[in-house]
Amino acid sequence: MKKHYDIIVIGAGHAGVEASIAAAKMGFSVGLVTMDIKAIGRMSCNPAIGGTAKGHLVREIDALGGVMGQIADKTGIQFKMLNTSKGPAVWSPRCQSDKNIYSETAAEFVRNQEGIEVLQDMVKELRVNEAGSGESGYKYKITGIKTELGYEIGCRSVIITSGTFLNAVMHTGKSKVTGGRIDEKAATGLSDCMLGIGFVTGRLKTGTPPRLDIRTIDFGKTEVQPGDKNSQPFSHRTNKGNFPFQRQVDCYLTHTNEQTHEILRTGFEDSPMFTGRIKGIGPRYCPSIEDKISRFSEKPRHQIFLEPETLNGETIYMNGFSTSLPVEVQEKAARTISGLEKVKIIKQGYAVEYDFFPTHQINLTLETKLVSGLYTAGQINGTSGYEEAAAQGLMAGINAALKLKNEEPLILKRSEAYIGVLIDDLINKCPEEPYRMFTSSAEYRLVLRQDNADQRLMHYGSRLGLIENNLTDVLKEKIKLIKEGTDYFNSNTISPKDVNEYLISKGSAGISQNEFLSNIIKRNEVRLNELLKLETFGDNILMMKIRENEEAVNQIEIDIKYRGYIDRQSEHISHFIKNEELRIPADFKYEKIKSLSAEAIEKLGKVKPNSIGQAMRISGVRPSDISAIMIYMRG
């Protein structure tokens, strides 16, 4: 073991994996500390990657040079594009993964990355010194860590990606044991150390459903949920010729009923949620089953998805049935559900309560405001989900490396990435409940689609050395093809005899004279990939190239169909960027502005926004407060 690393990453979950690999790729020595060397990238909840908005995050992580998309592609056992019946802004890729292969693959990525050393230990203390003159604005500077085994290791930066393990307690019924996951101990000491340094802490809660014995389920009574026939990978690096890599399986849908709900209610008096034993706030958008039947008592049933955890294992994840009720109540209630009449629970559902650190204490770089060189990412920042954690881990790793290089940080705007929305929301809204990403959180979601993540972000990954040159070459060719194709369809016409048969077959009106191809493509019933099969395009070299590039076909169609909406959002983005460019000095004294409300002064002083745009998004800051600040700055 070394006595010193450039960067130490605490925790080897999804955030820790991204942070350590990014920092090492950027040329720094990384010590990755984990309490269990076999738990790298472990999927402690649902073994699935992506989903609504979360899939956007994974595509962006990949475009920046992160690894989550590659790992998901290598381990996915069912791939699905969600929301395809709606507009392209909300299409979201998702895959069910084999949780064991996922963890093994994540560990392999870490092992194969030069510059990372994995240490099995628990970090008990952070070592800090008083900040020097070159660290203005900070009280302390990070110098190292001390571990449970007594090692003192020096470093220049620390990234904490501790997940749900800080002072963690697990609840099932009246049972209460310390631990961040079943059979895994809690991380102790680090929270107390941070409190001693001057940080403020809080408590949050998350939960997980029971795992069921696959041999005791009658799948014939459930509704089959197959994956897509034409599966799409997450990663731009994945060779589509070999994809998917794993055998593909089905998931299944069933429902609770009134009898299920009645049995669950019998356990409420022993529920740690309802009796007040759990103090932490749980995720509003992923409630437990007891919370669902309490809050939505008028609903006669709730969806339950039965999802395999592994290809060859015996466990099924009971998605939609997260609970901390007594085990006997869990099993009795489960057996009232169609297909689960004889089910056995292999691992009970439970709730985990853990420490987090409210995000008014960090900057947009994810560096803490109190300690120079100390970064936090993932559930320690109050988020939920593998994808939110991985996105933060990647950005923390990149920014820690950039600071050590004395280079400008990478701060993604809300207008250019869901990752930008995520971090901006964390800093400016400082959520007090577990934060999860939704497409509705992104006001510019039509231009922040999952399909164009490479065009939006790959240039950053390339500049940082996280993206291979051959990928940027492929991207340049695709962008060129999209432009040429769009220009062609906007400037060329098609005759009635060449297109009417197709239009009528799609239930669309025929044309009586030549029409611009772009106007044909704009029709809801028309699909560009079908139009390109018409005989009139048979020997057109450009059309042949476009036909061979599925991504280009989709991009051209979206660009033409939604051009009016895209242009409108682009206008809004221009106004947004203008406000972002109105900088607020770091030492700005808000209390000097007499017309500011007390709440605005408090919130602005906490967050310390670096622009007018950021100040506008802080909860509790009114438009009149913004006007007062701008008048004061001009004066």
VOGU-3710 file (C-alpha; in Angstrom, 3 decimals, decimal comma):
1> mkkhydiivi> 0,000/0,000/0,000  1,210/3,480/-0,838  1,519/6,118/1,859  0,210/8,797/-0,487  -2,204/9,086/-3,427  -3,176/12,076/-5,499  -6,861/11,260/-4,945  -8,586/8,966/-2,453  -12,113/7,767/-3,266  -14,115/6,503/-0,275
11> gaghagveas> -16,655/3,889/-1,381  -16,653/1,633/-4,458  -20,297/1,796/-5,512  -21,467/3,318/-8,788  -20,228/6,820/-7,890  -16,888/5,530/-6,609  -16,254/3,444/-9,722  -16,821/6,433/-12,033  -14,834/8,859/-9,860  -11,792/6,603/-9,533
21> iaaakmgfsv> -11,641/5,567/-13,209  -12,060/9,144/-14,484  -9,374/10,524/-12,162  -6,956/7,714/-13,031  -7,548/8,168/-16,778  -6,674/11,836/-16,314  -3,267/10,839/-15,000  -3,590/10,725/-11,209  -2,856/7,981/-8,682  -6,078/6,859/-6,983
31> glvtmdikai> -6,645/4,940/-3,766  -10,142/3,405/-3,873  -11,178/2,440/-0,339  -14,010/-0,054/0,121  -15,201/-2,013/3,152  -15,707/-5,094/0,965  -13,484/-5,741/-2,029  -16,144/-8,110/-3,410  -18,832/-5,391/-3,390  -17,425/-3,093/-6,097
41> grmscnpaig> -20,338/-1,800/-8,187  -22,800/-3,929/-6,245  -26,477/-3,483/-7,178  -27,995/-3,393/-3,718  -31,500/-2,563/-4,900  -33,063/-3,371/-8,291  -30,472/-4,779/-10,716  -31,536/-2,388/-13,469  -29,799/0,517/-15,190  -31,578/3,429/-16,834
51> gtakghlvre> -35,291/4,103/-17,000  -37,186/7,371/-17,396  -34,617/10,229/-17,333  -32,084/7,910/-15,677  -31,348/6,431/-19,098  -30,497/9,947/-20,287  -27,952/10,196/-17,463  -26,303/6,915/-18,482  -25,999/8,044/-22,106  -24,450/11,324/-20,923
61> idalggvmgq> -22,048/9,540/-18,586  -20,948/7,455/-21,549  -20,561/10,480/-23,849  -18,280/12,111/-21,272  -16,119/8,982/-21,026  -17,665/7,213/-18,024  -18,136/3,442/-17,858  -21,682/2,746/-16,578  -23,107/2,372/-20,098  -20,431/-0,124/-21,098
71> iadktgiqfk> -20,973/-2,200/-17,955  -24,739/-2,188/-18,488  -24,330/-3,315/-22,113  -22,058/-6,187/-21,101  -24,406/-7,398/-18,343  -27,933/-6,587/-19,546  -30,408/-9,468/-19,701  -33,315/-7,361/-20,983  -33,139/-4,066/-22,894  -36,094/-1,765/-23,442
81> mlntskgpav> -36,689/1,773/-24,731  -39,372/3,296/-22,504  -42,041/5,865/-23,465  -41,820/5,274/-27,227  -45,539/6,025/-27,547  -44,718/9,607/-26,488  -42,410/12,248/-27,959  -38,648/11,637/-28,361  -37,790/13,972/-25,466  -38,921/11,289/-22,995
91> wsprcqsdkn> -37,681/8,133/-24,757  -35,481/6,494/-22,143  -33,312/3,372/-22,420  -33,413/0,802/-19,609  -31,895/-2,598/-19,033  -32,306/-5,331/-16,456  -28,835/-6,597/-15,535  -27,468/-9,756/-14,003  -26,399/-8,278/-10,670  -23,518/-10,701/-10,160
101> iysetaaefv> -22,055/-10,201/-13,623  -22,527/-6,430/-13,231  -20,468/-6,281/-10,037  -17,788/-8,577/-11,509  -17,601/-6,433/-14,662  -17,400/-3,180/-12,668  -14,554/-4,656/-10,610  -12,815/-5,709/-13,824  -13,020/-2,148/-15,196  -11,463/-0,864/-11,967
111> rnqegievlq> -8,712/-3,511/-11,939  -7,847/-2,896/-15,585  -7,489/0,863/-15,132  -3,872/1,818/-14,580  -3,364/4,125/-11,615  -6,019/2,685/-9,251  -5,169/0,726/-6,113  -8,096/-0,862/-4,248  -7,847/-0,897/-0,450  -10,180/-2,989/1,740
121> dmvkelrvne> -10,652/-0,895/4,859  -12,989/1,658/6,458  -12,176/5,367/6,549  -12,717/6,697/10,078  -11,255/10,200/9,834  -10,378/12,932/7,376  -7,104/14,775/7,931  -7,250/18,523/7,287  -5,045/21,565/7,783  -5,973/25,217/7,980
131> agsgesgyky> -6,443/26,552/4,446  -3,509/28,567/3,126  -3,543/31,907/1,350  -3,945/30,167/-1,993  -7,208/28,562/-0,812  -9,273/31,689/-0,182  -12,891/30,982/0,693  -12,106/27,641/2,364  -11,540/27,065/6,064  -9,542/23,855/5,684
141> kitgiktelg> -7,537/21,884/3,117  -7,662/18,087/2,868  -4,370/16,304/3,577  -5,308/12,651/4,027  -7,350/9,967/5,788  -7,095/7,573/8,729  -8,584/4,080/8,438  -10,075/1,535/10,828  -6,933/-0,607/10,510  -4,878/2,369/11,667
151> yeigcrsvii> -3,352/3,429/8,356  -2,720/7,121/7,795  -2,609/7,886/4,079  -1,824/11,261/2,594  -3,532/12,710/-0,480  -4,291/15,919/-2,345  -8,027/15,279/-2,801  -10,734/13,060/-1,275  -14,020/12,089/-2,945  -16,617/10,607/-0,567
161> tsgtflnavm> -19,025/8,223/-2,335  -20,263/6,334/0,719  -23,789/5,449/-0,456  -26,223/4,451/2,296  -23,535/3,304/4,720  -22,830/6,331/6,947  -24,156/5,419/10,422  -26,642/3,176/8,628  -29,460/1,300/10,377  -31,700/-1,352/8,753
171> htgkskvtgg> -35,342/-1,778/9,806  -37,709/-4,732/9,311  -40,772/-4,624/11,587  -39,538/-4,164/15,155  -36,083/-5,433/14,203  -33,373/-2,775/14,013  -29,751/-3,621/13,167  -26,782/-1,554/12,051  -25,737/-1,989/8,437  -25,972/-0,401/4,999
181> ridekaatgl> -27,066/-3,603/3,241  -27,996/-7,069/4,508  -24,838/-8,796/5,804  -22,788/-5,587/5,396  -21,773/-3,353/8,291  -22,351/0,378/8,557  -19,578/2,939/8,066  -18,920/4,659/11,380  -16,642/7,492/12,394  -16,599/9,492/9,165
191> sdcmlgigfv> -19,884/11,348/9,827  -18,744/12,309/13,331  -15,434/13,506/11,941  -17,199/15,693/9,372  -19,510/17,087/12,037  -16,422/17,970/14,057  -14,961/19,826/11,086  -18,134/21,912/10,855  -20,437/20,171/8,365  -24,188/19,841/8,910
201> tgrlktgtpp> -25,719/16,383/8,584  -29,215/14,950/8,142  -30,949/11,562/7,906  -32,629/9,974/4,894  -34,314/6,650/4,295  -34,487/4,274/1,379  -36,021/0,842/1,068  -35,940/-2,368/-0,879  -38,553/-5,077/-1,591  -38,385/-8,799/-0,863
211> rldirtidfg> -36,496/-11,195/-3,131  -38,653/-14,163/-4,100  -37,852/-17,818/-4,795  -38,341/-18,160/-8,576  -39,364/-21,827/-8,169  -42,430/-20,846/-6,126  -43,923/-18,407/-8,681  -46,645/-19,328/-11,186  -45,663/-17,066/-14,089  -48,633/-18,365/-16,080
221> ktevqpgdkn> -50,879/-16,121/-13,973  -48,851/-12,995/-14,734  -48,502/-10,729/-17,769  -45,278/-11,193/-19,756  -43,170/-8,042/-20,195  -40,680/-8,783/-23,002  -37,708/-6,642/-23,948  -37,227/-4,929/-27,324  -36,561/-7,174/-30,313  -34,128/-4,607/-31,736
231> sqpfshrtnk> -32,171/-3,851/-28,555  -30,249/-0,574/-28,391  -27,041/-0,350/-26,320  -26,301/2,480/-23,887  -22,678/2,956/-24,868  -21,329/4,556/-28,011  -18,365/2,168/-27,616  -20,459/-1,001/-27,822  -20,109/-3,036/-30,990  -23,684/-3,484/-32,169
241> gnfpfqrqvd> -22,722/-6,527/-34,192  -22,186/-8,545/-31,012  -24,946/-6,941/-28,965  -26,623/-8,013/-26,710  -23,919/-10,059/-25,002  -26,096/-11,971/-22,503  -29,080/-14,251/-23,024  -32,251/-12,111/-22,991  -35,133/-12,860/-20,596  -38,678/-11,678/-19,877
251> cylthtneqt> -39,954/-9,753/-16,879  -43,535/-10,158/-15,587  -46,362/-7,932/-14,353  -48,937/-8,672/-11,667  -50,948/-6,553/-9,204  -51,831/-6,214/-5,544  -55,518/-6,292/-4,556  -57,781/-5,254/-1,659  -56,925/-8,439/0,273  -53,210/-7,662/-0,093
261> heilrtgfed> -53,809/-4,174/1,276  -55,848/-5,435/4,244  -53,083/-7,835/5,279  -50,429/-5,140/4,896  -52,472/-2,818/7,156  -52,338/-5,425/9,942  -48,591/-4,785/10,155  -48,845/-0,990/10,430  -48,625/-1,053/14,242  -45,205/-2,728/13,888
271> spmftgrikg> -44,104/-0,571/10,972  -40,945/1,423/11,753  -42,252/4,105/9,354  -45,594/4,640/11,053  -44,428/4,198/14,648  -41,743/6,875/14,293  -38,709/4,602/14,680  -37,514/5,794/11,265  -36,712/9,510/11,466  -35,170/9,846/7,989
281> igprycpsie> -37,207/11,154/5,046  -37,910/8,616/2,309  -38,145/9,074/-1,476  -41,528/10,571/-2,409  -41,436/9,120/-5,915  -40,478/5,597/-4,909  -42,688/4,990/-1,850  -42,921/1,757/0,108  -45,980/-0,435/-0,440  -47,311/0,506/3,016
291> dkisrfsekp> -46,875/4,175/2,104  -48,746/3,615/-1,179  -51,798/2,009/0,429  -51,813/4,657/3,154  -51,480/7,670/0,834  -53,527/6,254/-2,057  -56,186/4,344/-0,149  -58,699/4,864/-2,971  -56,606/2,739/-5,369  -57,769/-0,902/-5,467
301> rhqiflepet> -54,457/-2,238/-6,793  -50,825/-1,407/-7,474  -48,454/-2,756/-10,132  -45,853/-5,342/-9,128  -43,074/-6,152/-11,606  -41,312/-9,498/-11,176  -37,767/-9,048/-12,440  -34,937/-11,625/-12,520  -31,852/-10,634/-10,516  -29,553/-13,036/-12,381
311> lngetiymng> -29,662/-15,254/-15,435  -29,241/-18,548/-13,635  -30,106/-17,674/-10,026  -33,177/-18,394/-7,941  -34,209/-14,855/-6,937  -36,833/-12,518/-8,388  -36,917/-8,829/-7,486  -40,454/-7,786/-6,424  -40,395/-4,285/-7,917  -43,151/-2,041/-6,492
321> fstslpvevq> -43,293/-3,820/-3,128  -40,591/-1,980/-1,166  -41,381/-2,508/2,529  -40,080/-2,584/6,086  -43,072/-4,436/7,557  -42,519/-7,644/9,591  -41,362/-10,589/7,464  -44,446/-12,697/8,200  -46,710/-9,849/7,011  -44,615/-9,434/3,859
331> ekaartisgl> -44,981/-13,098/2,925  -48,670/-13,387/3,858  -49,533/-10,305/1,793  -47,405/-11,446/-1,163  -49,323/-14,740/-1,306  -52,579/-12,892/-2,080  -51,117/-11,641/-5,379  -51,876/-13,476/-8,624  -49,031/-15,865/-9,447  -47,533/-15,617/-5,949
341> ekvkiikqgy> -50,018/-17,795/-4,054  -47,271/-20,237/-2,985  -44,341/-17,849/-3,029  -41,447/-18,030/-0,590  -39,378/-15,011/0,391  -35,632/-15,635/0,189  -34,601/-12,184/1,436  -37,020/-9,862/3,227  -37,660/-6,266/2,298  -36,155/-3,685/4,639
351> aveydffpth> -35,580/0,041/5,032  -32,168/1,671/5,462  -31,704/4,911/7,362  -28,412/6,745/6,832  -26,561/10,062/7,142  -26,382/12,537/4,287  -24,925/16,035/4,024  -27,301/18,764/2,729  -26,024/20,161/-0,530  -25,877/23,857/0,359
361> qinltletkl> -22,429/22,798/1,637  -21,004/22,007/-1,822  -20,218/23,949/-4,997  -21,327/23,154/-8,553  -18,029/21,268/-8,934  -19,188/18,984/-6,036  -16,280/20,265/-3,943  -17,261/21,218/-0,407  -17,276/24,912/0,472  -15,610/24,271/3,812
371> vsglytagqi> -12,687/21,989/2,871  -10,589/22,516/-0,235  -9,984/19,256/-2,085  -12,919/17,412/-0,472  -15,738/16,290/-2,808  -18,985/14,405/-2,181  -20,996/12,400/-4,711  -24,035/10,116/-4,686  -26,358/9,346/-1,797  -24,240/11,358/0,639
381> ngtsgyeeaa> -25,613/14,333/-1,355  -29,199/13,194/-0,874  -29,831/11,527/-4,231  -31,345/8,117/-4,943  -30,442/5,777/-7,774  -27,361/4,238/-9,336  -27,447/6,607/-12,296  -27,626/9,839/-10,263  -24,737/8,539/-8,146  -22,607/7,563/-11,148
391> aqglmagina> -23,162/10,957/-12,807  -22,007/12,783/-9,684  -19,071/10,426/-9,199  -17,882/11,073/-12,732  -18,146/14,865/-12,328  -16,407/14,782/-8,929  -13,570/12,680/-10,360  -13,181/15,004/-13,345  -13,250/18,181/-11,245  -10,878/16,836/-8,604
401> alklkneepl> -8,414/16,004/-11,389  -8,873/19,370/-13,107  -8,227/21,231/-9,854  -5,004/19,291/-9,309  -4,002/20,308/-12,854  -4,821/23,958/-12,036  -7,347/23,964/-14,883  -10,871/25,372/-15,076  -13,561/23,025/-13,679  -16,176/21,307/-15,823
411> ilkrseayig> -19,616/22,638/-14,864  -22,374/21,460/-17,181  -25,258/23,895/-17,683  -28,929/22,949/-17,344  -29,204/23,739/-21,045  -26,629/21,151/-22,128  -27,113/18,048/-19,969  -29,366/16,231/-17,535  -26,224/15,971/-15,402  -26,238/19,777/-15,330
421> vliddlinkc> -29,885/19,763/-14,230  -29,147/17,205/-11,508  -26,250/19,103/-9,945  -27,906/22,501/-10,390  -31,042/21,229/-8,600  -28,973/19,762/-5,764  -27,113/23,007/-5,135  -29,930/25,520/-5,655  -32,947/23,601/-4,353  -31,033/21,700/-1,662
431> peepyrmfts> -33,620/18,891/-1,502  -34,543/17,544/1,923  -35,769/14,200/0,560  -33,987/11,713/-1,730  -33,665/13,362/-5,147  -34,301/11,377/-8,305  -34,113/12,551/-11,881  -37,242/13,006/-14,032  -37,589/14,254/-17,595  -39,932/16,930/-16,205
441> saeyrlvlrq> -36,988/18,331/-14,205  -35,312/19,434/-17,448  -36,956/22,507/-18,963  -34,942/22,019/-22,194  -35,625/18,297/-22,498  -36,406/18,380/-26,227  -32,785/19,299/-26,944  -31,417/17,107/-24,113  -32,538/13,814/-25,629  -30,852/10,499/-24,931
451> dnadqrlmhy> -30,152/10,018/-28,652  -27,991/13,152/-29,017  -25,903/12,856/-25,835  -22,772/12,262/-27,937  -23,289/15,466/-29,948  -23,846/17,482/-26,780  -21,057/16,161/-24,570  -18,464/14,008/-26,301  -16,260/17,022/-27,093  -15,794/17,495/-23,325
461> gsrlglienn> -14,825/13,843/-22,852  -12,392/14,104/-25,765  -10,782/17,256/-24,372  -10,339/15,586/-20,976  -8,718/12,488/-22,472  -11,637/10,239/-21,455  -12,886/9,585/-25,008  -10,895/7,718/-27,656  -10,069/9,501/-30,929  -11,833/6,893/-33,055
471> ltdvlkekik> -15,129/7,700/-31,278  -14,843/11,400/-32,045  -14,072/10,537/-35,680  -17,249/8,430/-35,855  -19,219/11,286/-34,280  -17,895/13,818/-36,802  -18,973/11,555/-39,666  -22,422/11,109/-38,138  -22,899/14,872/-37,630  -21,840/15,470/-41,262
481> likegtdyfn> -24,287/12,807/-42,481  -27,149/14,287/-40,413  -26,524/17,770/-41,833  -26,304/16,539/-45,424  -29,432/14,438/-44,991  -31,436/17,234/-43,375  -30,366/19,682/-46,090  -31,331/17,168/-48,798  -34,826/16,574/-47,401  -35,403/20,321/-46,919
491> sntispkdvn> -34,457/21,153/-50,517  -35,665/18,173/-52,589  -39,177/17,127/-53,606  -40,897/13,813/-54,239  -43,628/13,083/-56,795  -47,109/11,649/-56,123  -46,361/8,475/-58,114  -43,278/7,771/-55,964  -44,854/8,276/-52,533  -48,674/8,033/-52,610
501> eyliskgsag> -48,873/4,252/-52,321  -46,765/4,428/-49,149  -48,733/7,369/-47,716  -52,106/5,700/-48,256  -50,801/2,442/-46,681  -49,964/4,489/-43,548  -53,420/6,094/-43,419  -52,050/9,424/-44,611  -53,492/11,513/-47,456  -51,798/11,256/-50,853
511> isqneflsni> -50,323/14,306/-52,588  -51,500/15,779/-55,926  -48,229/17,488/-56,890  -44,540/17,335/-56,031  -43,947/18,030/-52,324  -40,832/18,803/-50,321  -39,577/15,634/-48,605  -39,308/17,481/-45,283  -43,072/18,152/-45,362  -43,726/14,452/-45,939
521> ikrnevrlne> -41,411/13,495/-43,050  -43,220/15,928/-40,730  -46,409/13,840/-40,952  -47,081/11,839/-37,776  -47,818/8,625/-39,694  -44,575/8,729/-41,716  -41,382/7,030/-40,561  -38,140/8,026/-42,269  -36,662/4,518/-42,114  -39,701/3,300/-44,100
531> llkletfgdn> -39,654/6,221/-46,529  -35,990/5,509/-47,361  -36,981/2,050/-48,637  -38,959/3,569/-51,521  -37,642/2,703/-54,965  -36,970/6,356/-55,823  -34,093/6,426/-53,291  -32,610/3,083/-54,368  -29,432/4,289/-56,108  -28,955/7,590/-54,231
541> ilmmkirene> -25,508/7,329/-52,577  -26,356/9,759/-49,743  -29,594/7,887/-48,995  -27,669/4,603/-48,942  -25,263/6,019/-46,349  -28,125/7,322/-44,216  -29,977/3,986/-44,395  -26,898/2,241/-42,992  -26,729/4,574/-39,976  -29,763/4,033/-37,722
551> eavnqieidi> -28,729/6,826/-35,342  -28,502/9,308/-38,217  -31,970/8,267/-39,475  -33,510/8,895/-36,039  -31,726/12,225/-35,588  -32,763/13,529/-39,023  -36,385/12,528/-38,459  -36,542/14,161/-35,012  -34,821/17,314/-36,282  -37,303/17,718/-39,132
561> kyrgyidrqs> -40,469/16,703/-37,242  -39,782/18,873/-34,186  -37,856/21,768/-35,771  -40,327/24,432/-34,625  -40,242/23,270/-31,002  -36,450/22,873/-31,062  -35,989/26,419/-32,390  -38,260/27,755/-29,642  -36,267/25,966/-26,949  -33,035/27,219/-28,503
571> ehishfikne> -34,328/30,785/-28,086  -35,079/30,126/-24,417  -31,596/28,665/-24,000  -30,064/31,858/-25,420  -31,840/33,913/-22,730  -30,791/31,369/-20,091  -27,131/31,599/-21,120  -27,219/35,413/-20,969  -28,284/35,224/-17,317  -25,599/32,603/-16,635
581> elripadfky> -22,996/34,990/-18,000  -23,977/37,772/-15,556  -21,414/36,868/-12,887  -21,850/37,601/-9,180  -18,592/38,198/-7,255  -17,748/35,433/-4,738  -17,583/37,967/-1,875  -20,843/39,750/-2,768  -22,530/41,226/0,352  -26,259/40,591/-0,054
591> ekikslsaea> -27,048/42,095/3,351  -26,104/45,531/1,982  -29,171/45,513/-0,306  -31,933/46,889/1,916  -34,829/45,722/-0,285  -33,857/42,005/-0,172  -36,085/39,794/1,950  -34,579/38,073/4,983  -35,213/34,683/3,358  -33,407/35,742/0,175
601> ieklgkvkpn> -30,381/37,001/2,145  -30,218/33,706/4,061  -30,578/31,489/0,961  -28,190/33,536/-1,185  -25,611/33,528/1,590  -25,898/29,754/1,930  -25,698/28,828/-1,745  -23,366/31,672/-2,852  -24,525/31,661/-6,516  -21,888/32,517/-9,091
611> sigqamrisg> -24,330/34,055/-11,604  -27,667/35,842/-11,836  -29,044/32,769/-13,590  -28,112/30,537/-10,674  -29,519/33,038/-8,155  -32,864/32,984/-10,023  -33,164/29,224/-9,414  -32,638/29,293/-5,646  -35,784/28,381/-3,688  -37,054/31,388/-1,748
621> vrpsdisaim> -35,434/34,034/-4,001  -38,137/36,178/-5,665  -37,986/38,027/-9,032  -37,970/41,325/-7,104  -34,859/40,128/-5,234  -33,120/39,421/-8,547  -34,023/42,881/-9,842  -32,594/44,464/-6,688  -29,327/42,531/-7,037  -28,936/43,544/-10,697
631> iymrg> -29,617/47,233/-9,923  -27,081/47,116/-7,066  -24,464/45,439/-9,303  -24,931/48,090/-12,016  -24,646/50,913/-9,477
//
